[in-house]
Amino acid sequence: MNKPGIFNVAVAVIIEKDSQILITKRSPTRDHAPNEWEAGITGRVNQGETCEEAALREAKEELGIDVALITAFRTFHFYRGKEQVEHQGINFWARYQSGDIVLDTSEQVEYKWVTPEEALSYVTDKSVIEEVKTFIEFKKHYSL
């Protein structure tokens, strides 16, 4: 575990297209949550980068697509991997803009476009379930 006061910042991005969201299956070689389905993509914020910049970069790096961020809708906290590295994170809602999905198979091995409610039948991690449920409720009250 890291020393007190030291932690990483993470982003998680739910990507929406035509009222569906993208879910991705993590590679079996990942050190955290291998083979788990997640809503969209996740990643760390690099030094000197804003959370918004990290979210856009991760979508491009991991999926090969461009997205437009709508808003942040949730924060989260967790300990990652065997080392239990502490992370603080921000969930973003984004809309697909352009590009064909090309998975970085060291990160994800499969993807699907599903309704947010359908996503709940794929994800098993408690934090990701909470993320999707919060997104569903948030969308009910957010008008565009």
C-alpha positions, -999 to 999 in steps of 0.1 A, spaced: 0 0 0 12 35 -7 23 59 20 -6 80 35 -14 110 13 -1 94 -19 -26 82 -45 -33 80 -82 -61 97 -100 -83 76 -123 -110 84 -149 -138 61 -160 -158 71 -191 -192 58 -200 -196 63 -238 -231 67 -252 -242 62 -288 -278 60 -299 -291 55 -264 -267 26 -258 -235 25 -239 -203 8 -246 -191 -20 -223 -157 -36 -226 -142 -68 -213 -109 -63 -196 -79 -85 -208 -72 -116 -188 -37 -103 -183 -47 -72 -165 -35 -69 -129 -68 -55 -117 -102 -70 -125 -90 -93 -153 -118 -107 -176 -144 -83 -160 -168 -63 -180 -167 -25 -174 -188 4 -185 -167 21 -212 -131 26 -204 -109 35 -175 -74 48 -170 -51 69 -149 -45 106 -152 -9 114 -162 12 141 -145 4 175 -160 -29 163 -175 -64 173 -165 -90 146 -158 -109 157 -189 -77 154 -210 -71 119 -196 -106 108 -204 -103 119 -240 -68 104 -243 -79 70 -229 -108 67 -253 -84 73 -282 -56 51 -269 -78 21 -258 -105 22 -284 -93 44 -313 -123 66 -311 -131 102 -305 -157 112 -278 -171 144 -265 -174 147 -228 -208 157 -215 -202 160 -178 -187 143 -147 -214 125 -127 -197 106 -99 -165 102 -79 -151 70 -66 -123 55 -44 -107 21 -46 -75 1 -40 -61 -14 -72 -43 -47 -78 -22 -69 -56 -3 -39 -43 -35 -22 -33 -25 12 -48 -50 38 -36 -69 57 -64 -94 85 -64 -115 87 -95 -140 106 -116 -167 91 -138 -175 109 -170 -204 106 -194 -193 110 -230 -209 107 -264 -193 88 -293 -181 112 -320 -162 93 -347 -139 65 -355 -140 27 -357 -134 8 -325 -100 -9 -325 -93 -25 -292 -59 -24 -276 -60 -61 -266 -36 -56 -238 -64 -35 -222 -97 -50 -236 -106 -81 -255 -142 -76 -264 -169 -49 -266 -206 -45 -270 -231 -17 -273 -260 -23 -249 -286 -3 -230 -275 9 -196 -300 -16 -181 -285 -45 -201 -251 -35 -189 -261 -44 -154 -264 -81 -166 -228 -81 -177 -209 -62 -150 -201 -80 -117 -178 -55 -99 -198 -36 -72 -182 -3 -81 -191 -7 -118 -226 -17 -109 -229 14 -88 -214 35 -116 -240 22 -141 -269 26 -117 -258 62 -109 -255 69 -146 -291 56 -152 -304 78 -124 -283 108 -135 -296 107 -170 -332 108 -158 -326 142 -144 -302 156 -169 -317 171 -200 -298 179 -233 
